Amino acid sequence: MTPQRSSRTRRIAGAALVVAALTATAACGGGSKDGDGGDGKAAGYNAGVKGIANPSAKKGGTLKFIGKQDFDSTDPQRQYYGFAWDLSRFYARQLVSYAPKPGAAGAELVPDLAKTKGVVSNGGKTYTYELRDDITWEDGSPITAQDIKYGIERLWATDVITGGPGYLRQVLDPKTTYKGPYKDKSAAGLKAIETPDAKTIVFNLASPNGDFEQMLAMPAGSPVKKEKDTAAKYQLKPFSSGPYKFESYTPKKSAVLVRNDKWQKSSDPIRAALPDKVTITVNSNIEAIDELLIKGEYDVDMNATGMSQAGRTKALKQHKDNVDNIETSFIRYVDIATKVKPFDDIECRKAVIYAADYQSMQKVRGGPDAGGDIATNMLPKSIKGSDDYDPYGILAREGKPDIAKAKAALKACGKPDGFSTNISARINNPGEVQTAEALQQSLQAVGIKAEVDTIDGAESASITGSPAMVKKRGLGLIMTGWGPDFPTGQGFSQPLVDGRFIVPNGNFNVSETNDPKINKFFDDALKETDPAKAGEIYKEMNHAVADLAVQMPFIYEKNFTWRSSRVTNAYSTAAYNGRYDYVSLGVVK
């Protein structure tokens, strides 16, 4: 791998080009019956997939989001939900971020707070950045290199700043000698980051890592002003470095973002900042959300995990021009907790995989068109190293259960009559409970009795993300989904199966896989400067994971997403796993 991946498209200058692109590349179709979009009509079916729906540079109005699930956190260093990363673009900036362009071009890294992408030296271990002029906090004070360093240092305070990605800790301090800014009171702070002056920041990696700038582009790389840091309470009102600031935030209910009048457009090549206000409403009733969207009371589902069956049926029948059928980079899968008996035995894990009715689970999620294709392994097709590896013959049996092999596996693990376990499923993730129930039914055929244990998705970090809680509740099977943090094997798989990423809270290696062979695959791939060769290593890694039967992927996800006729500049971007680039959206009044 290299700092500038060969799969990236050409760089763009910034938001000024976005406005031109909005006009030039939009795919505007016929209008819906209720439309009054950028041209007075809805943009047309899949307009946000083919290009840019309703291009417009018009400012003003209120952009209204609604979602079934709240932020996992509004604190940039604690965020790990994909939609929260997308929304954070309104109020948090990084040294580098993603280009405001549709499709694959949106995954290109471009300078944000920095004047240019990093200057790489020392054999790929040192990255140096010079900051732009006129970058300010919401109080008008300048954003400094020290603010960026301090924000990143917070990631080491894992007893307080929980839930976020651990990549930067791994590459800057793999032995975890630094204790975080709340415990370490030395002036030097994290030694791997140097700030020779207010405008310069230097990162010294322990070893080369071609994905380092991808890590800096995450919200985890955002600055935090030390004087405004309230530790665990920071998420109640983060201090803005972007074009919007928090007017209010009530967890699990609502948030209101208003313009940050200290933000200067001349300093920001990425954010269009078109609406005057952005509102967010949380409503746990999935069917009600779809109705409210279709009625025009809200503009976009911020979670973007797809409409309910009833919602998409009505939308496609009556308002098809407001709908995009987006191919995501997500895989829907079941984590198999290897520390919860009897899943410490590989044969008991295999029994579940053989007994599962993949076709039934696919049908629950809308079939191949609405839900996606059946998955056979845990690398998305967009990642180098992905292939059709299918060690359990899922496609050969057309997704139907293999009862004979399931029973043989049960016998091999000493449970010929089956066993009991629990399946965790999030009540506010469309189709997840129903998918768990479909799995529950197919497992019954071989004597595996699985009770569905429903949880609120906002509590995932403290329940399924807590190895202790997983054991306490006997959650042998955990329904979940995952998209790449960035488009490499490291960006997708490392948090899920590298044993060094297992943490007490906010844990995403739910299976608790800690296999030296798999861990070494990641180390070997990161040393490889050729992305294709690294992809071959990730392919071997993925095969090894599949052979361990620690995860059961079942769908390469697609979903139907609604955009109101008021919304302008809606486009699906690879940077956010197919979701719209929220910070580019506008509305017509």
Disulfide bonds with the S-S distance in Angstrom:
Cys348-Cys413 2.14
